[in-house]
Amino acid sequence: MWPFNRTTKQLEQQVIDVQHELANIQNWSLNDAEAFDVLTNGITSAAGAAVNEKTAMSVGAVYACVRLICGAISGLPLPIYQNTEKGREKTDHEYTWLLNTESHPIWLATSFWQYIIKSKLLHGDGFAAIERKGAQVKALIPLDPRSVVTEKRDGYLIYWVFPNEGEPFWLHQDDVLHFSGLGFDGERSLSPLKSAARDAVGLALATSDFSSQFFLNGARPDFAIMADQKLTDDTIRQLRASWIERHSGQQRHKPAILPQGLSVKELSINAEDAQLLASRQFQVIDISRIFGVPPFMIGETDKTSSWGTGVESMGIGFVKYTLKPHLDGIEKELKRKLFRRGGPNEPYFAEYTVDGLMRGDSKAQSEYYGKALGGSAGPGYMTVNEVRKLQNLPPVDGGEKLVEWSQKNAQTKTHE
């Protein structure tokens, strides 16, 4: 696969073919991500609110879920390992800098991963261009998923990119990291904003707008002024103008004095009857369900968690059921795009370290490390220096050996 086994002649012919097609669509200029969002992803929910990335991120529950998942993944170490005769060993590979510190001269690795995960959560796919020098990867550049159009060609994918600035260009699939999500059909994944989150986010936007208007109006319902006799048009206009002047803005709480023969009739139900607060609370839970985030992790604590008790159970459940699908997809895509020269036998691979998120309180952590070190409790599977490294402590002499253990030694110590 390119750039490892495609000939120059084959590449030149593909460039000619794609440039010819690109010339035919030069008039298609998508230089504004928000305009593109309106044309494609700017869908209207059943509640009447327009749902796109900008409006969705204005919903507190959506922002909290995206922030939580993006922050959790972008903060995880992503070391590179090498398969050797002795097993897997962590290596100081040159790509470690790209994946953990700086993906591009203007992109911190944490910001890069946050952008990728946000794209997946909102649009279904995350894209990054691979900048190469020969066969070596020099930088990873995130792409706006709204500006990427995929096309199948002879068994592989071409990615058309319409940037906010500059001319459109195309990339071969081996020069693009494509982090797909649920429902991938060979080109694109399901967009949560278009599918599951459309009405949930739309209803949250609608209830938020209603709440704002309700309190802007002094938390008073709409009403009508009734007269016991027919009024002329001029009288109606004067009465309406007088009411707006005396009872709007900062004067809206002043008591109203109506002339004889006029009365006020309420036309709309109040916030309690409309179950406004209950509706807003349900939207938080519904949005949390869509993103796979337990409501209590974004501040919704009215309902009891069924994930067990303690920080450890919460962390383990969040990693296993919410983060792991994202982490697995990222690891496999990096393996086949960054280390594929040797195919399945390529010795290098990247794998997230999730021990920090899986740890609980100090007592549970001590018990975990005690069992990992072995001794009288059983055979050890971690060395002292491995534990010290997880705690950001320097290695000690003799700390590279596993603690020996045998049933006989354990029985002897128990007898003593």
NORQUI-V609182 format. One record per pair of residues at least 12 apart in sequence whose C-alpha atoms are under 8 Angstrom apart, sorted by sequence separation. I is the first residue (numbers start at 1). GAP is how many residues later the second one is. If there is no record, write none. Layout:
i=[I I]
gap=[GAP GAP]
This chain:
i=[79 80 116 128 129 148 149 158 159 80 128 129 148 158 159 335 38 128 129 147 148 158 159 335 385 386 37 80 127 128 147 157 158 285 334 335 384 385 37 80 126 127 147 157 284 334 383 384 79 126 127 156 159 383 384 78 127 331 369 383 384 126 331 383 125 331 382 383 78 79 331 381 78 123 380 77 123 380 294 379 380 119 293 327 379 380 116 119 379 115 378 379 374 375 378 112 292 293 373 374 375 376 112 157 292 373 374 375 376 374 229 228 376 377 105 107 218 227 228 356 376 74 75 104 152 217 218 227 319 74 103 104 151 226 227 74 103 104 150 225 226 103 150 225 226 319 74 225 226 319 73 74 98 224 225 73 98 223 224 316 95 98 129 223 224 315 316 70 71 223 224 315 316 70 131 222 223 315 70 130 221 222 223 315 129 130 221 222 312 70 129 130 221 312 313 69 70 128 129 221 312 127 128 221 311 312 127 128 220 310 311 126 127 66 126 127 312 125 126 125 126 66 125 124 125 124 124 120 120 120 116 125 124 125 124 211 124 125 123 124 123 124 53 122 123 207 122 123 121 122 207 208 207 204 204 203 201 200 200 201 200 197 197 196 37 36 33 36 33 33 30 3 4 31 33 3 30 31 32 29 30 31 30 31 56 29 62 53 52 51 59 56 59 181 59 22 51 180 51 55 179 43 51 179 18 41 47 50 41 45 46 49 44 45 48 49 179 43 47 178 46 47 49 177 45 46 49 177 44 45 48 47 177 176 175 174 121 3 2 1 2 137 61 65 62 61 62 65 61 65 68 65 64 61 73 69 73 84 83 82 83 82 81 82 80 81 80 81 80 81 79 80 78 79 78 79 78 79 77 78 76 77 76 77 76 4]
gap=[12 12 12 12 12 12 12 12 12 13 13 13 13 13 13 13 14 14 14 14 14 14 14 14 14 14 15 15 15 15 15 15 15 15 15 15 15 15 16 16 16 16 16 16 16 16 16 16 17 17 17 17 17 17 17 18 18 18 18 18 18 19 19 19 20 20 20 20 21 21 21 21 22 22 22 23 23 23 24 24 24 25 25 25 25 25 26 26 26 27 27 27 28 28 28 29 29 29 29 29 29 29 30 30 30 30 30 30 30 31 32 33 33 33 34 34 34 34 34 34 34 35 35 35 35 35 35 35 35 36 36 36 36 36 36 37 37 37 37 37 37 38 38 38 38 38 39 39 39 39 40 40 40 40 40 41 41 41 41 41 42 42 42 42 42 42 42 43 43 43 43 43 43 44 44 44 44 44 45 45 45 45 45 45 46 46 46 46 46 47 47 47 47 47 47 48 48 48 48 48 48 49 49 49 49 49 50 50 50 50 50 51 51 52 52 52 52 53 53 54 54 55 55 56 56 57 58 59 60 61 63 63 64 64 65 65 66 66 67 67 68 68 69 69 69 69 70 70 71 71 72 72 73 76 79 80 82 83 86 86 87 90 93 94 109 110 111 111 113 114 117 131 131 131 131 132 132 132 132 133 133 133 134 134 137 139 139 140 141 142 142 145 145 145 146 147 147 149 150 150 150 151 151 151 152 152 152 152 153 153 153 153 154 154 154 154 154 155 155 155 156 156 156 156 157 157 157 157 158 158 158 159 160 161 162 163 170 171 172 173 173 201 223 223 225 226 226 226 227 228 230 233 234 237 250 254 254 263 264 265 265 266 267 267 268 268 269 269 270 270 271 271 272 272 273 273 274 274 275 275 276 276 277 277 278 337]
